[in-house]
Amino acid sequence: VHLAEANRPVDFLIQHPLIDAQGMAQTGGNLRARVRLVIPHLQPFAKVAGASLHGHTSLDVSGSLHAGTTHLAVSGTIGLEPDATPAVSLVGPVAHIDTVVDMRGQELTIRRFALTGPNATAKVDGRVAGGVVNLDWLLALSDLSALRPSLQGQIHAQGHVGGTTQDLTLAADLIGQVSAQG
């Protein structure tokens, strides 16, 4: 901690069996921080939320506050251990997350959200502000057998969610090839 400096920098290191975090924060002037977060076992955190999830994550998180706008960026990996849950099969042992958002008052701008696993990709970008929603999305499932072993093929869907928070409209294009055994 260097409180005598104008930007009041703070370096930190947290080591615990549940979490490792190392980073820095600038607590004076233009506020900003970055942290490398490693969670070797997701199960204790999932249990608190009433879920059963086994895996790990390693994330680089950065944030800043400037002129009333909070900027947040998250990138890294998440790995889930195989189980019978379709979502876990889609994310797989190594999935990549890349997210950049800006928040100002009641405005949220998703500059980029991408979650890419071995069998699925999800992306969103757009804005929600003043009660108006304007989001583009994409969902691609490259191996449907990850959802159900009797299915084969892939699906690619993309579209737009727009309108007001009280009257949303969804437009979507869906293409794919699907076959089922039995």
DOBA-114856 format. One line per 10 residues: number of its first residue (from 0); for each residue x, y, z of C-alpha. Coordinates in nm, 3 decimals. Layout:
<recs>
NUM> X,Y,Z | ...
</recs>
This chain:
<recs>
0> 0.000,0.000,0.000 | 0.141,0.334,-0.108 | -0.102,0.589,0.034 | 0.143,0.879,-0.005 | 0.125,0.850,-0.386 | -0.150,1.043,-0.568 | -0.313,0.733,-0.720 | -0.281,0.537,-0.389 | -0.180,0.201,-0.542 | -0.249,-0.119,-0.352
10> -0.099,-0.456,-0.445 | -0.256,-0.764,-0.294 | -0.221,-1.139,-0.275 | -0.483,-1.370,-0.125 | -0.407,-1.739,-0.093 | -0.662,-1.979,0.047 | -0.753,-2.341,-0.032 | -1.072,-2.212,-0.202 | -0.929,-1.917,-0.394 | -0.608,-1.749,-0.508
20> -0.623,-1.383,-0.604 | -0.338,-1.155,-0.698 | -0.372,-0.806,-0.827 | -0.354,-0.434,-0.789 | -0.593,-0.149,-0.729 | -0.553,0.223,-0.785 | -0.765,0.380,-0.512 | -0.697,0.745,-0.593 | -0.758,0.953,-0.904 | -0.914,0.740,-1.178
30> -1.012,0.422,-0.996 | -0.903,0.096,-1.154 | -0.812,-0.256,-1.053 | -0.705,-0.586,-1.199 | -0.694,-0.931,-1.045 | -0.590,-1.280,-1.149 | -0.844,-1.511,-0.987 | -0.794,-1.887,-0.961 | -1.062,-2.111,-0.812 | -0.931,-2.468,-0.814
40> -1.262,-2.624,-0.701 | -1.598,-2.473,-0.798 | -1.802,-2.722,-0.593 | -1.800,-2.527,-0.260 | -1.925,-2.214,-0.437 | -2.187,-2.407,-0.634 | -2.308,-2.571,-0.315 | -2.376,-2.228,-0.160 | -2.599,-2.156,-0.462 | -2.775,-2.492,-0.421
50> -2.613,-2.645,-0.729 | -2.386,-2.938,-0.794 | -2.095,-2.837,-1.012 | -1.741,-2.970,-1.017 | -1.459,-2.797,-1.195 | -1.220,-2.504,-1.183 | -1.172,-2.157,-1.324 | -0.892,-1.912,-1.388 | -0.993,-1.555,-1.473 | -0.829,-1.222,-1.541
60> -1.062,-0.946,-1.424 | -1.007,-0.574,-1.472 | -1.225,-0.280,-1.395 | -1.218,0.095,-1.390 | -1.440,0.387,-1.300 | -1.402,0.701,-1.507 | -1.645,0.990,-1.555 | -1.932,0.789,-1.410 | -1.879,0.483,-1.631 | -1.775,0.150,-1.486
70> -1.578,-0.064,-1.731 | -1.539,-0.436,-1.657 | -1.347,-0.698,-1.853 | -1.327,-1.070,-1.775 | -1.131,-1.330,-1.968 | -1.009,-1.675,-1.888 | -1.106,-2.037,-1.875 | -1.355,-2.253,-1.696 | -1.334,-2.628,-1.685 | -1.614,-2.855,-1.575
80> -1.583,-3.220,-1.484 | -1.808,-3.454,-1.684 | -2.146,-3.545,-1.539 | -2.494,-3.617,-1.673 | -2.587,-3.249,-1.710 | -2.611,-3.133,-2.073 | -2.477,-2.786,-1.996 | -2.162,-2.937,-1.848 | -2.114,-3.147,-2.161 | -2.140,-2.836,-2.377
90> -1.891,-2.633,-2.172 | -1.658,-2.929,-2.131 | -1.321,-2.956,-1.965 | -1.194,-2.624,-2.103 | -1.412,-2.336,-2.214 | -1.300,-1.979,-2.275 | -1.485,-1.672,-2.156 | -1.426,-1.322,-2.288 | -1.648,-1.039,-2.168 | -1.632,-0.660,-2.181
100> -1.914,-0.447,-2.040 | -1.970,-0.082,-1.953 | -2.221,0.037,-1.695 | -2.339,0.392,-1.639 | -2.639,0.447,-1.415 | -2.917,0.225,-1.553 | -2.733,0.174,-1.886 | -2.557,-0.151,-1.965 | -2.349,-0.191,-2.278 | -2.226,-0.542,-2.355
110> -1.936,-0.478,-2.586 | -1.855,-0.845,-2.599 | -1.968,-1.163,-2.426 | -1.835,-1.490,-2.560 | -1.833,-1.834,-2.401 | -1.670,-2.096,-2.620 | -1.650,-2.462,-2.526 | -1.571,-2.774,-2.725 | -1.936,-2.827,-2.821 | -2.097,-2.485,-2.789
120> -2.042,-2.114,-2.850 | -2.258,-1.837,-2.707 | -2.213,-1.468,-2.790 | -2.403,-1.152,-2.699 | -2.345,-0.784,-2.765 | -2.564,-0.479,-2.744 | -2.720,-0.238,-2.501 | -2.994,-0.201,-2.244 | -3.065,0.162,-2.157 | -3.364,0.372,-2.064
130> -3.589,0.068,-2.065 | -3.491,-0.014,-2.424 | -3.326,-0.346,-2.511 | -3.107,-0.384,-2.820 | -2.911,-0.711,-2.809 | -2.768,-0.938,-3.079 | -2.699,-1.300,-2.988 | -2.559,-1.620,-3.130 | -2.575,-1.980,-3.007 | -2.396,-2.259,-3.190
140> -2.408,-2.622,-3.082 | -2.152,-2.817,-3.281 | -2.225,-3.165,-3.142 | -2.581,-3.236,-3.034 | -2.481,-3.572,-2.887 | -2.342,-3.369,-2.595 | -2.704,-3.285,-2.511 | -2.845,-3.633,-2.567 | -2.648,-3.934,-2.693 | -2.925,-4.031,-2.936
150> -2.893,-3.697,-3.122 | -2.647,-3.618,-3.398 | -2.576,-3.298,-3.585 | -2.535,-2.931,-3.514 | -2.745,-2.618,-3.475 | -2.657,-2.254,-3.534 | -2.898,-1.986,-3.414 | -2.857,-1.611,-3.415 | -3.085,-1.321,-3.373 | -3.186,-1.002,-3.203
160> -3.379,-0.912,-2.888 | -3.523,-0.563,-2.900 | -3.796,-0.340,-2.774 | -3.874,-0.214,-2.429 | -3.828,-0.413,-2.112 | -4.210,-0.435,-2.099 | -4.255,-0.541,-2.464 | -3.966,-0.748,-2.602 | -3.939,-0.883,-2.954 | -3.723,-1.180,-3.049
170> -3.605,-1.237,-3.406 | -3.406,-1.552,-3.480 | -3.255,-1.748,-3.764 | -3.195,-2.116,-3.703 | -3.008,-2.355,-3.927 | -2.872,-2.698,-3.863 | -2.873,-3.065,-3.930 | -3.029,-3.296,-3.674 | -3.088,-3.667,-3.670 | -3.198,-3.897,-3.391
180> -3.141,-4.264,-3.334 | -3.425,-4.485,-3.225
</recs>
